Amino acid sequence: MSATTSNSVFSFEVWVRDRHYFRRVINARTAAKAKADYLLDLKDAGYGYTFTDLRVRKIGQPHTSDEFRRNAAYRGMPDLECGQRVIVGEGRGVIVGHNSSANFDVLFDDDCKNYAGMTLNVHPGEIKLELAAVK
């Protein structure tokens, strides 16, 4: 599998079965990872749902929410979007969201030396935009 394929990110809609008001869009590499991320948030909130209680559907390209756009503008990076490739220190990854500390969530590439496959909270000052490859 090529690096481009293994590091691709998509948007997934995830919800608790029979609870359509619990719907949320999550940017992840796979449907299973999107469900797992959502389940962690539900458990942190005190809900007792299990992985099999969740439903997921692939939407397509990474989703940039209005909340993300407001956060990016607040942090002085108004053109930043989810799915954008970035460099953090010696590692490369993709922006998948933001968090309550007004920082960005970066999903590091599988071949990243120290943070392979991890999603970490990254301060905007540590992010450098990766230039698109010249064809």
Secondary structure, DSSP 8 states (H G I E B T S, - for coil): --HHHHT--EEEEEEETTEEEEEEEEEESSHHHHHHHHHHHHHHTT----GGGEEEEEEES----HHHHHHHHHTT-TT--TT-EEEETTEEEEEEEE-TTS-EEEEE-TT-TTTTT-EEEE-GGGEEE------
